[in-house]
Structures are given as C-alpha cells and as structure tokens.
Amino acid sequence: MRNYTGKAPLLAKHLTLLAGAAVMILPFVWMLSTSLKPPHEVLSWPPQLIPRTFTLENYRTVFATAPFVRFFFNSLLMASVSTVAILLTSATAGYVFAKFDFPFKNFLFILTLSTAMVPLEVYMIPLYMSMVRMGWVNTFIGLVAPYLIMSYGIFFMRQNIMASIPDELLDAARIDGASEWKIFRIVVFPMLSGPIGAISIFAFQQTWAAFIWPLIITSSRELWTMELGLGMFQYRFTVDLGPINAGSILSLIPVLAVFLVMRKKIIQGITLTGMKA
C-alpha cells in the first residue's frame, strides 16, 4: 500500500488554490453568461449559469445604442499613450534614482513615492482648474495628462535596476566612451524586459479602468471612453443587465490581450531575477 501521507499537504494546497481560482473566475463566467442571455432569463429564478437560449442581441444593442466603436478606440488610444509614457518616465526616473547621486535625492524619491498614497479624488478639483487654465478641458491631452507618470512605476523600476544592473557594467560602458543617454538606451533599457512587462500590465489596466477623471474632463461623447459608455445602460431606477454585461465583456478584451502578451514577463519583473547570461 502506497504512502500518501507526504502528498496530503500538497493536495490540500492545490485544492485550496483551485477553490480560490474558481472564486475569482466565477464573476467573469457569470458576466459572459449574462451577456448571452435573453432579457427574460437575466433575472430568472433560480439563476442559471448556462443560458437556456443563447443570443447575441445584447451585443447588437451595445453597438446600436451608442458609438461604442469610437468609445473603444478612445480607451485604447488613451491606455496605449499612457502605458508608453509611464514606461519611459518610470524607466528614466528609476534609473536616475538608482544609479546617480544628487542633492535631496532621498527626499525627492520619498516625495515621489508618497504621491501613490493620495487618491485622485483628493486633488481632482485643483487638477481640473489647472486644465481649465491651460485650455485642456474636453481635449485628449487633458484626458490622458494625469496618467503619464506612475509613482509606483518609478519605485518598481528603481528597485529592479538597483538589484539587477551592477555599477561595474555601467562603468565599463562609460570607459568605452558611451554617453549616459546611450548607456540607458542600449545597456539599461534592454535589461528591463521583465519590469517593463509588469508595469505595462499595471499601467494599461489602470488607465483603461479610469472613470472619474474622463467623466469630469470630457463634455462631449466624441471623447468618451468605454467606462463612460457603459454608464449609458444604467438608468434612474434600473440597469439593463444584458447589454451592460456584453459591453463589459468587450471592455475586457484589450486588458486580457495585454496580460496574455506580457504574462511571461510579469513574473520576471516581480521576482527580480537579476542579470541574464
């Protein structure tokens, strides 16, 4: 008779992880199921996970109610510009804080990091007033401006650069006559593929899910994002559950695509794997 005593803790661990994964995935499965149900099944009792009748009418309603294709590309453009800007600013500032000495370095770093603890709701009124003075209200620049820098991204890049890029490598590049910009562009940035993958997912998801700021800064539907568009299915006393779930499924596609592309990089970025051979 085999001894399964040693495998019991491992089995319990796997069962716990599977249960946690099921709890996390179930809302998304339910959202997909609801988006494929006709109206009379959405609130039926007892609730059914698998629709008795499959329909795509909710998806047709999404595109018939409002210009959701435009909302989709507005969100995609906003999230893409924000992600690229955050990657560049985070990598550059992280490199400076990690490898250079200058007055008030630690103070400036702590000040930058402390902004991560301040929610948008605290400073959105003075931010909006600044946009009014610059004439950026109801413009794409004003829409994306608060999402061009991420303090957590600067911290994340700094920690990775300090842990994985030795000073000797940079000194060797300086001896060969490389400028600081060339060192960053050719030596440092290519070695940050792991952190770049991780920050890309965080930055894209954060910008894609933005709701309060686009609601405040935009006054025309031409600049609306997917999150604002989904609000069109929330009425005074009711919510059109079928179309809003269909729109939510469509809204998940870009975030899921970014995660699938970057999934191999995020683990490298978090675990600080160090230099590659």
N, C-alpha and C positions, 0 to 999 in steps of 0.2 A: 504493500500500500504506500502510495506516494505521500510525502510530507508536504502539505500545502500551508503549514504554519507560517513559513517565511514569506509566502506570497500574499497572505491575507492583508497586511498593511498596504501593499502596492495595489491590490484590487480595490480596497476601500478608498484609496487616494484617487484612482481612476474613476470610480463610481461617483465620488464627490465632484470631481471636475466635470464629468458628463452631466450631472444634475445642474451644476452652475451654468454650463454652456446652454443647456436646454432652457433654463430660466431667462437667459439673455437673448436667445434666438426667438423664443416664442412670440414676443410682441411683433417682431418683423414678419414672422409667418402669418400671424393674425392680420396684420396690416395688408399683406399681399392677398390673403383670402378675402378680406372685406372688399378690396378693390375689384374683385372678380364676382361679387355677389350682386344680384338684382336688388332693388330697393326693399322689397317685401321680405328678403332674407337677412338684411343687415341687422335688424333689431328683433329677429325672431327668437322665440324662447321654446326650448332650451337652445342656447347658441351652438352653432356647428362650425367646426374648424374648416371642413371641406364643404364648399358650396354645393347645394343640390343642383343648381343650374349655373353654369359658367357664362359670364357675359363680359364684353369689353365696352359696354355702354358707358361705364364710369370714365374710362379713358377718353372716349369721344366727347363726353360732357366737359372734361377738363379743357380740351382744346377749343371747344365751341363756346365756352363761357367767356374766355379772355385770351389775349395773345400770349399763351404760355410758352410758345417757342421763343418769343422775344425775352420773356422773363428768364427762361432757362439760359439763354446766351448772355444776358446781363449778369447773372450769377456766375456763369462760367468765366466770363472775362474778368469780373471783379476778383474772383478767387484766384485765377491764374496770375494776374498782375500782382496781387497781394503776396502770393506764395513766392514768386520770383524776387520781389523786393525784400521780403523777410529773409530769404536765403542769403541774398547779397549783404544786407545790413547786419544780419546775425553773424555771418562768417567773418566779415571785415571787423566789426566791433569785438567779436570774440577773440580774434587773432591779436588785436591791439591790446586788449586787457590781459591776454595770456602771456604774451612774449615781449612786451615793451614796458619800460619803467618811465613814469612821468609824474609830475606833481598831482596830488589829490587822486591818485589812481584808485585806491581802495574806496575812498569816499564816493567817487563818481560811479564806481561799479555797484556799491550798495544802494546808491540813489536810483540807479537804473533798475536794479532788481526789485526795489521796493515798489516801483510802479505796477508790478504784476499783482500786487495786493489791492489795488484801487480799481473797483469796478467802473465800467463806462457810465453807469447811472450817476456817479458822483460828480463827474466833470463834463457831462454831455451838454449842459447849458452853456458854460463858457466856451466849449469847443464849437458849439453851434454859432455863438456870437462871433467867434473868430472866422468861421466860414462865411458869415454874412459880410464881415469887413473885407474879406478877400474876394467876394463875389463868387464863391464856390457852391452856393446853395442851389440844389437841383441840377448839379453837374456831376459827371462821372468822377472828376478829380475829388470833389467833396465827398462823394460816396466811398471812395477807396482810401482816402487820406489817413483815417485812423488805423488802418490795417496794413501799413507799410513797414512798421517796426514792431517786433515782439521781444519784450524784455526777457521772457523765458528762453527765447531762441538765442539771445546773446549769452545768457548764462550757460545754456546747454553746449553751445559751440566752444565757449571758453574752457569748460571742464574737459571736453573731448580733446581740444588742442593741447592743453596742459598735460593730459595723460598719455596721448598717443604720438605727439610730434616732439622729438628731443631737440634741445637747443643746438646740439652738435650738427644736426642735419642742416639747420638754418645757417649756422656759421660756415659750413662747407660751401653753401651756395653763395654766401657773401664773399668768401675768399675767391670764388670763381668769377666774381665781378657782377653778380646778379643784383639788380635793384630790389628794394623792398617790395614794390608792386609786382615785379616779376617773380620773386620768391613766393609771394602769396598766390599768384595766379598759376604758377607751374608746379610748385612744390606742395604748398599747404592745401589749397582747394581740392586738388585731385585726391588727397588722402582723407577727405572728409565725406566720402560717399555714404558711409553709414549714418552719421549725424544728419546729412542732407536728406536722406530718405526719411528719417524720423521727423524732422522739422517740416518737411513737405506735407506729410500727413496731418500733423497738428495744425499747421498754418492754413491749409486748404479747408479742413473741416471747420475751423473757427470762422473763417470768412464766409464760407458757404452757408453756415447756420446763422449768420447775422440777421437780426430782425429789427431791434430798437433803432439803431442808427440809420439804416435805409428808410425806415418809416418816418424819421424826423427830417432827414436831409432832402428827401425827394418829395416833389409835389405833383409830378406827372407820371402816368403809367409807363411812359417810354423808358424810364429808368428803374422801374420796379424789378425786384429780384423774385426768385421762386418763393422765398419765405413770405413775402408780402402778397404774392399772387394766391397762395394757399388760403390766406385770410378771407378771400372773396367767398369762400364756401361756409364761413361762419356768420350766421345771421343773428338777429337780436335774441331770439329765443330758441333757435335750433341750429344744428350743424349738419350739413349734407355729408354724411359719413362716407358714402361710396366714392364720390369724386375727390374728397379731401385725402382719402387713403390712396387713391390712384395717383394723385399729384405728389403725395409723399413718396410713393414708390419711384416715380420718375425723378424726384429730387435726390434719392439715394444713389442713383446710378453713377454720377461723377465721383462722389466720395468713395464708393466701393471700388471704382476703377483705379483711383489714386492709391488706395490701400493695397489692391492686388498687385499693382506695378511696383510699389515700394515695400512690400511685405518682407522681402529678404534683407532689406537694408535697415529696417527699424530695429531689429534685434542687435545688429552690429552697433548701431548708434547708442543704444541704451546700455549695453554691457561694456562699452569702452574696450574694444578688442585690441587696440594698440596698432603698431606698425605692421604693414603687410610685408611678406618676404619678397 
